[in-house]
């Protein structure tokens, strides 16, 4: 069997497959993306292989019922239907295995940029302009779809970092109560149970929304919404526990889900350092390091301006405004930054695999302690 044709070229991974047939294949590249820009102008060494290793590991871990039976679930979730299902069978996910160029399954510790996954349908909302505002029509989601992407990003937080966007949203007392906080959060606050929020997945920019709107646009019943919320909460807690065994602290992250054939949440896309904010000995080991570099550039100021202009004009393509009107493009990283950020991905892959199998997959990568010294 040959590798399927390209269906979609994303900013950091390529999706391969044939419409109407399984599997699809995620091909991880060495590219990176920040601030919703898409593919940036340079690459990070071995990033693709490292992400493949890590995502494969997390799918195997979370999909294994033993992972959950060996874990002490918080009392507040121990009797919910989501936990009972996960404890019995593991988390439902779309991962089918790591493959090579010939679509042969290969072991977890074999180098490969390809992960085979079960395809799910994507129903994109229609955008219409009302006045100078874009409105999104999600009517199709009221049809109780199955094997279809839920049009939400589920964001979880165990702390409030400097500049967190949650600080602005939490000024709304109703929203604050909805996400389970009794007092307005402050920078530096931490939570034993994750704060869970929902943002749009299929609109041109991420948009946080109330729980009621998340339920409405997704066509979720109250019980289905609780199942989605509890599944995401359990996943966040189990990941935090597992990473903690490696002395890695999980601070926040996001998940994506589809409905399976029974309308249960099925974990889709991938879980990698690009979807998580993690730290080791107080030093960030996630894409936040790259964001910090770019926040010091004029280009970062220009994309904020472009997004504001697009919103004011009711235009979808803020990136085109940044390029054509503001004449601004992202600069390349320095050679030193490229090396440091490449080592984050390889060092994390090594750390996780050494814990699981006593094996190093990138022999020349820095250890996490060496990373801390450099970062």
PyMOL commands that set and color helices and strands:
alter all, ss='L'
color gray80, all
select helices_A, chain A and resi 47-62+65-69+81-89+139-143+166-169+173-178+211-218+222-244+288-295+298-313+318-325+335-357+368-374
alter helices_A, ss='H'
color red, helices_A
select strands_A, chain A and resi 6-9+13-16+24-28+95-99+114-117+126-130+133-137+148-149+152-159+190-200+208-209+248-259+265-268+276-280+283-284
alter strands_A, ss='S'
color yellow, strands_A
deselect
rebuild
show_as cartoon
